Amino acid sequence: MTGGREPRSEIADWAARYQERLDEPFDDWEADFFRRGCTFLSRRLAAGAASSWRSIALPPEHRDEVYSGPLAARPLTVEETARFREMLQRIVREG
């Protein structure tokens, strides 16, 4: 492991998980953390993707307890979805 980057197989595992989640509906909270997670995956940083995943999975009634910062508060666009899908498929393929 060099420079904080994770082994490619762990990155591919996270990318596959994000790819599956892409087919489900998002609220604005989930969309924001999905974007963040994809940014971490594009940089091959599994820890950041894992952290964002935990935020995505956080039940709505607990969100205010753990996070009070600004969110993008906008849904994923068709273009973003296509771009993320392509990126995640590439990461999974590269393993």
Disulfide bonds with the S-S distance in Angstrom:
none
